[in-house]
Amino acid sequence: MIATDEHAAALRRWVREHADELDGFRVRPTGGLDAAVEHDRALQRLLFDAGWSRWGWPESVGGLGGTATLRAVLYDELAAADVEIPETFVLLETLGPVLVHYAPEIAARHLPALLAGTELWGQGFSEPEAGSDLASLRTRARIDETGFVLSGQKTWTTLGQFAQYAAVLARTGAAGHRGLSLLWVDLGLPGVRVVPITAANGRAEFAEMFFDEVRVPRANLIGELDGGWGVAMYLLQFERGMYAWLRQAVLHRRLRETVAAAGDARSPAVHAAIGAAHLAVSTLRARSRVTVGRLAAGENPGPEISVDKILLSRAEHAVHDAVRRTRWPELALGDGPAAVALRDEWFYSRATSIFGGAVEVQRDIVAERVLRLPKGVDRGR
């Protein structure tokens, strides 16, 4: 077993030795999402070739072994070195563990491609009328002699227009959560249409996916038939747990930059905003450190993972509100690359209380399933 401290120290040395190569990845390029995605691909290739992004994944699927903690170390050290973590690692942490656990043959084919930056994935869960209530989704996969025939619509797929494959949750059986299955879908198949969605910040952060009688091989089933709900619940551990750790690393970096930008000329309002942000992101780090340790040990945090999601949303809002107060009016009116990036991030931070499970729903889960509060008790809204 690799010692985490030794691994972190070795990674830190590599970062110092390759500082010149990494300089180009400390700020994302202007020119829209297309340029940002290509920029990330180059960093993914560098990390893959050096082996760092392969640690924490089983050797059987192209990794170098070790627990999920080694992936957490990578995100922490990149952010500490002011390197922008590839946005595609969000999809990696959401879907990678699911493929490894439930579909190792699919993982062996596709995980190395994503790590190397030659492939990108999408997550097809939410629908126009089924967000937090996934059990009501309408996308259907009819079973035939060769596999499945998929029809329906998915929305809010992060970077979906760049993806080659997607994990799509569809109904294969009865109504409710017991009749769902998760399918690995090639987005290049006939009958698939992907349409970008322009967000409030002017960037197409998400996409809609439409499926019209798309034929999916039986071998592309992730987990058991009609067992998609269990797979989705397994996925949420990492989407809310490891993702929270990745984001706290990024938010700590943003907070450092914010304090430096404020300098000595700080108003009481700026002091208060920075203090609130520091408290929120430190709380998130302490909580997600425990969660990552449990995931690395093979434990399932269960409904407690909703606490991580609530704290993540609070930290995202607090840090970017501190950025807004410190960098105003540049954030609102600036035309330079830094101002545009800050503005994009502030707008995106507003959605963190909605995507991945609305915070209001997460509070209900914590109240009912963790704290066992009786109905009617104030839940902090």
C-alpha positions as CSV (number, residue, x, y, z in Angstrom):
1,M,0.0,0.0,0.0
2,I,1.4,3.4,-1.0
3,A,1.6,5.9,1.9
4,T,-0.4,9.0,1.2
5,D,2.2,11.4,2.6
6,E,4.9,9.9,0.5
7,H,2.8,10.0,-2.6
8,A,1.9,13.7,-2.0
9,A,5.6,14.5,-1.5
10,A,6.6,12.8,-4.7
11,L,3.8,14.6,-6.6
12,R,5.0,17.9,-5.1
13,R,8.5,17.3,-6.3
14,W,7.3,16.4,-9.8
15,V,5.2,19.6,-9.9
16,R,8.3,21.7,-9.0
17,E,10.5,19.9,-11.6
18,H,7.9,20.4,-14.3
19,A,6.9,24.0,-13.4
20,D,7.7,25.3,-16.9
21,E,5.4,22.7,-18.5
22,L,2.6,23.4,-16.0
23,D,2.8,27.2,-16.4
24,G,0.5,26.9,-19.4
25,F,-2.2,25.3,-17.2
26,R,-2.4,27.8,-14.4
27,V,-5.0,29.9,-16.3
28,R,-7.6,28.6,-18.7
29,P,-7.5,30.1,-22.2
30,T,-10.1,32.6,-23.5
31,G,-12.1,31.7,-26.6
32,G,-15.0,29.7,-25.1
33,L,-15.6,26.2,-23.9
34,D,-14.1,24.6,-27.0
35,A,-10.7,26.1,-26.2
36,A,-11.1,25.2,-22.5
37,V,-11.8,21.6,-23.2
38,E,-8.9,21.3,-25.6
39,H,-6.7,23.0,-23.1
40,D,-7.8,20.4,-20.4
41,R,-7.1,17.5,-22.8
42,A,-3.4,18.6,-23.0
43,L,-3.1,18.6,-19.2
44,Q,-4.9,15.3,-18.9
45,R,-2.3,13.8,-21.4
46,L,0.6,15.2,-19.4
47,L,-0.8,13.8,-16.1
48,F,-1.6,10.4,-17.7
49,D,1.9,10.0,-19.3
50,A,3.5,10.9,-16.0
51,G,1.2,8.3,-14.3
52,W,-0.3,10.7,-11.7
53,S,-3.9,10.5,-12.9
54,R,-3.7,6.7,-13.0
55,W,-3.0,6.3,-9.3
56,G,-6.1,5.5,-7.3
57,W,-7.6,3.3,-10.0
58,P,-7.3,-0.5,-10.2
59,E,-4.6,-2.0,-12.5
60,S,-7.3,-4.1,-14.1
61,V,-8.8,-1.0,-15.7
62,G,-5.6,0.7,-16.7
63,G,-4.8,2.3,-13.4
64,L,-1.7,2.0,-11.2
65,G,-3.5,0.8,-8.1
66,G,-4.0,2.4,-4.6
67,T,-7.1,3.8,-3.0
68,A,-9.3,6.7,-3.9
69,T,-7.2,8.8,-1.5
70,L,-4.5,9.0,-4.1
71,R,-6.9,10.7,-6.4
72,A,-7.8,13.2,-3.7
73,V,-4.0,14.0,-3.3
74,L,-3.8,14.8,-7.0
75,Y,-6.6,17.3,-6.9
76,D,-5.2,18.9,-3.7
77,E,-1.7,19.3,-5.0
78,L,-2.7,20.6,-8.4
79,A,-4.8,23.3,-6.8
80,A,-2.1,24.1,-4.3
81,A,0.3,24.6,-7.3
82,D,-2.3,27.0,-8.9
83,V,-2.9,24.5,-11.7
84,E,-6.5,24.4,-13.1
85,I,-8.0,21.0,-12.5
86,P,-9.5,19.7,-15.7
87,E,-13.3,20.1,-15.7
88,T,-13.7,16.6,-17.2
89,F,-12.4,15.2,-13.9
90,V,-15.8,15.9,-12.5
91,L,-17.3,13.3,-14.9
92,L,-14.4,11.0,-14.1
93,E,-15.2,11.1,-10.4
94,T,-18.9,10.7,-11.0
95,L,-18.9,7.8,-13.5
96,G,-15.4,6.2,-13.2
97,P,-16.1,4.4,-9.8
98,V,-19.4,3.2,-11.1
99,L,-17.9,1.6,-14.2
100,V,-15.1,0.1,-12.2
101,H,-17.5,-1.5,-9.7
102,Y,-20.5,-2.5,-12.0
103,A,-19.0,-2.7,-15.5
104,P,-15.2,-3.4,-15.3
105,E,-15.0,-4.5,-18.9
106,I,-16.4,-1.1,-20.0
107,A,-14.1,0.6,-17.5
108,A,-11.1,-1.2,-19.0
109,R,-11.9,0.1,-22.5
110,H,-12.9,3.6,-21.6
111,L,-11.3,4.8,-18.4
112,P,-7.7,5.1,-19.8
113,A,-9.1,7.1,-22.8
114,L,-10.8,9.7,-20.5
115,L,-7.7,9.9,-18.3
116,A,-5.5,10.5,-21.3
117,G,-7.9,13.2,-22.7
118,T,-8.9,11.3,-25.8
119,E,-12.5,10.7,-24.7
120,L,-15.1,12.6,-22.7
121,W,-18.3,11.3,-21.0
122,G,-21.7,12.6,-20.1
123,Q,-24.2,11.7,-17.4
124,G,-27.7,11.2,-18.6
125,F,-29.9,11.3,-15.4
126,S,-32.0,14.5,-15.2
127,E,-35.0,15.1,-17.5
128,P,-37.2,18.2,-18.1
129,E,-39.7,16.8,-15.6
130,A,-37.4,14.6,-13.5
131,G,-34.6,16.2,-11.6
132,S,-34.2,15.4,-8.0
133,D,-37.1,12.9,-8.4
134,L,-35.3,10.5,-10.6
135,A,-37.8,7.7,-10.0
136,S,-40.3,9.6,-12.2
137,L,-38.1,9.7,-15.3
138,R,-39.7,8.9,-18.7
139,T,-36.8,7.9,-20.9
140,R,-37.4,4.2,-21.8
141,A,-35.3,1.3,-23.0
142,R,-37.3,-1.4,-24.6
143,I,-35.7,-4.8,-24.5
144,D,-35.3,-6.8,-27.7
145,E,-33.3,-9.8,-28.9
146,T,-30.0,-7.8,-29.2
147,G,-30.2,-5.5,-26.3
148,F,-32.1,-2.3,-25.8
149,V,-33.9,0.3,-27.9
150,L,-33.6,3.6,-26.2
151,S,-36.0,6.6,-26.6
152,G,-36.4,9.8,-24.5
153,Q,-34.7,13.0,-23.5
154,K,-32.0,14.0,-21.0
155,T,-31.1,17.5,-19.9
156,W,-28.4,19.4,-17.9
157,T,-25.7,17.1,-19.1
158,T,-22.4,18.8,-18.1
159,L,-20.2,19.3,-21.2
160,G,-22.5,16.9,-23.0
161,Q,-21.8,18.4,-26.5
162,F,-18.2,17.3,-26.2
163,A,-18.9,13.7,-25.0
164,Q,-18.5,10.6,-27.0
165,Y,-20.2,8.3,-24.5
166,A,-22.9,8.8,-21.8
167,A,-24.3,6.7,-18.9
168,V,-28.0,7.0,-19.4
169,L,-30.6,6.1,-16.8
170,A,-33.7,4.7,-18.4
171,R,-36.9,2.8,-17.6
172,T,-36.7,-0.9,-18.5
173,G,-39.4,-2.2,-16.1
174,A,-42.3,-1.1,-13.9
175,A,-42.9,2.4,-12.6
176,G,-40.9,3.8,-9.8
177,H,-37.3,3.3,-8.8
178,R,-37.3,-0.5,-9.1
179,G,-37.7,-0.5,-12.9
180,L,-34.6,1.6,-13.9
181,S,-31.4,0.5,-15.6
182,L,-28.2,2.3,-16.4
183,L,-26.9,2.0,-20.0
184,W,-23.5,3.0,-21.5
185,V,-24.5,4.7,-24.8
186,D,-22.3,5.6,-27.7
187,L,-23.4,9.2,-28.6
188,G,-22.3,8.6,-32.2
189,L,-25.0,6.0,-32.8
190,P,-27.9,6.7,-35.2
191,G,-30.9,8.3,-33.4
192,V,-28.8,10.3,-30.9
193,R,-28.9,14.1,-31.0
194,V,-27.1,16.4,-28.6
195,V,-28.0,20.1,-28.3
196,P,-25.9,22.6,-26.2
197,I,-27.8,24.7,-23.6
198,T,-26.5,28.2,-23.1
199,A,-26.3,29.2,-19.4
200,A,-26.9,32.6,-17.8
201,N,-23.1,33.3,-18.1
202,G,-23.4,33.0,-21.9
203,R,-21.5,29.7,-22.0
204,A,-22.9,26.4,-23.1
205,E,-22.1,24.6,-19.9
206,F,-24.7,21.9,-20.4
207,A,-26.5,20.0,-23.2
208,E,-29.7,18.1,-23.9
209,M,-29.5,14.6,-25.3
210,F,-32.3,13.2,-27.4
211,F,-32.7,9.4,-28.1
212,D,-34.9,8.2,-30.9
213,E,-35.0,4.4,-31.1
214,V,-31.3,4.1,-30.4
215,R,-30.0,0.5,-30.3
216,V,-27.8,-0.2,-27.3
217,P,-26.0,-3.6,-27.1
218,R,-26.9,-5.8,-24.1
219,A,-23.2,-5.8,-23.1
220,N,-23.5,-2.0,-22.4
221,L,-25.8,-2.6,-19.4
222,I,-24.1,-1.2,-16.2
223,G,-25.0,-3.4,-13.3
224,E,-28.2,-5.6,-13.3
225,L,-31.3,-5.2,-15.3
226,D,-33.8,-3.0,-13.4
227,G,-31.0,-2.4,-10.9
228,G,-30.2,1.1,-12.0
229,W,-31.5,2.8,-8.8
230,G,-28.8,1.0,-6.8
231,V,-26.2,1.9,-9.3
232,A,-27.3,5.6,-9.1
233,M,-27.1,5.6,-5.3
234,Y,-23.6,4.2,-5.5
235,L,-22.7,6.9,-8.0
236,L,-24.0,9.7,-5.7
237,Q,-21.3,8.8,-3.0
238,F,-18.6,9.9,-5.4
239,E,-20.6,12.7,-7.1
240,R,-21.1,14.3,-3.8
241,G,-18.1,13.0,-1.9
242,M,-15.0,13.0,-4.0
243,Y,-16.4,15.9,-6.1
244,A,-16.7,17.9,-2.9
245,W,-13.1,17.3,-2.2
246,L,-12.0,18.3,-5.7
247,R,-14.1,21.5,-5.4
248,Q,-12.8,22.4,-2.0
249,A,-9.2,22.3,-3.4
250,V,-10.3,24.7,-6.2
251,L,-12.2,26.9,-3.8
252,H,-9.1,27.2,-1.4
253,R,-7.1,28.4,-4.4
254,R,-9.8,31.0,-5.4
255,L,-9.9,32.2,-1.8
256,R,-6.1,32.6,-1.7
257,E,-6.3,34.7,-4.9
258,T,-9.1,36.7,-3.4
259,V,-7.2,37.6,-0.3
260,A,-4.2,38.6,-2.4
261,A,-6.3,40.8,-4.7
262,A,-7.9,42.5,-1.7
263,G,-4.5,43.6,-0.4
264,D,-4.5,45.9,2.7
265,A,-7.4,48.1,1.5
266,R,-10.2,45.9,2.8
267,S,-13.5,47.3,3.9
268,P,-15.5,45.7,6.8
269,A,-17.8,44.1,4.2
270,V,-14.8,42.5,2.4
271,H,-13.4,41.3,5.7
272,A,-16.7,39.7,6.6
273,A,-17.1,38.1,3.2
274,I,-13.6,36.6,3.3
275,G,-14.1,35.3,6.8
276,A,-17.4,33.7,5.9
277,A,-15.8,32.1,2.8
278,H,-12.9,30.8,4.9
279,L,-15.2,29.2,7.4
280,A,-17.4,27.6,4.7
281,V,-14.6,26.1,2.7
282,S,-12.7,24.9,5.8
283,T,-15.8,23.2,7.0
284,L,-16.2,21.5,3.6
285,R,-12.6,20.3,3.6
286,A,-12.9,18.8,7.1
287,R,-16.1,17.0,6.2
288,S,-15.1,15.8,2.8
289,R,-11.7,14.5,4.2
290,V,-13.7,12.1,6.4
291,T,-15.9,11.1,3.4
292,V,-13.0,10.4,1.1
293,G,-11.4,8.3,3.8
294,R,-14.6,6.2,4.1
295,L,-14.8,5.8,0.3
296,A,-11.2,4.7,0.2
297,A,-12.0,2.1,2.8
298,G,-14.9,0.8,0.7
299,E,-17.6,2.2,3.0
300,N,-20.9,3.6,1.7
301,P,-21.7,6.9,3.6
302,G,-25.4,6.5,2.6
303,P,-27.7,9.4,3.3
304,E,-25.0,11.2,5.2
305,I,-23.4,12.1,1.9
306,S,-26.2,14.8,1.6
307,V,-24.3,16.8,4.3
308,D,-21.3,17.1,1.9
309,K,-23.6,18.4,-0.9
310,I,-25.1,21.0,1.4
311,L,-21.7,22.2,2.6
312,L,-20.4,22.3,-0.9
313,S,-23.2,24.6,-2.1
314,R,-22.6,26.9,0.9
315,A,-18.9,27.0,0.2
316,E,-19.3,27.7,-3.5
317,H,-21.7,30.6,-2.8
318,A,-19.5,32.0,0.0
319,V,-16.2,32.0,-1.9
320,H,-17.6,33.5,-5.1
321,D,-19.5,36.1,-3.1
322,A,-16.2,37.0,-1.5
323,V,-14.6,37.2,-5.0
324,R,-17.5,39.5,-6.1
325,R,-17.1,41.9,-3.2
326,T,-13.3,42.0,-3.5
327,R,-13.1,42.3,-7.3
328,W,-16.1,44.7,-7.8
329,P,-16.7,46.4,-10.3
330,E,-14.1,44.5,-12.3
331,L,-16.1,41.3,-12.1
332,A,-19.2,43.1,-13.4
333,L,-17.8,45.4,-16.0
334,G,-14.3,44.1,-17.0
335,D,-13.6,42.8,-20.5
336,G,-10.3,41.1,-19.8
337,P,-9.7,37.4,-19.6
338,A,-9.5,37.4,-15.8
339,A,-12.8,39.4,-15.4
340,V,-14.6,37.1,-17.8
341,A,-13.4,34.0,-16.0
342,L,-14.5,35.5,-12.6
343,R,-17.9,36.4,-13.9
344,D,-18.4,33.0,-15.5
345,E,-17.5,31.2,-12.2
346,W,-19.7,33.5,-10.2
347,F,-22.7,32.7,-12.4
348,Y,-21.9,29.0,-12.4
349,S,-21.7,29.0,-8.6
350,R,-25.3,30.0,-8.3
351,A,-26.4,26.6,-9.8
352,T,-24.5,24.6,-7.2
353,S,-27.5,24.6,-4.9
354,I,-29.5,22.9,-7.7
355,F,-27.5,20.5,-9.7
356,G,-26.5,17.1,-8.3
357,G,-29.6,17.2,-6.0
358,A,-31.3,20.4,-4.9
359,V,-30.1,21.6,-1.4
360,E,-33.7,21.7,-0.2
361,V,-34.1,18.0,-1.0
362,Q,-30.7,17.2,0.7
363,R,-31.9,19.0,3.8
364,D,-35.0,16.8,3.8
365,I,-32.9,13.7,3.5
366,V,-30.6,14.7,6.4
367,A,-33.6,15.6,8.5
368,E,-35.5,12.4,7.8
369,R,-32.9,9.7,7.3
370,V,-29.9,11.0,9.3
371,L,-31.3,13.0,12.2
372,R,-34.6,11.1,12.2
373,L,-36.5,14.3,12.9
374,P,-40.3,14.2,12.9
375,K,-42.2,15.8,10.0
376,G,-43.0,19.4,10.6
377,V,-39.7,20.4,12.3
378,D,-38.0,23.5,10.9
379,R,-35.2,22.2,8.5
380,G,-33.2,25.4,8.1
381,R,-34.7,26.8,5.1
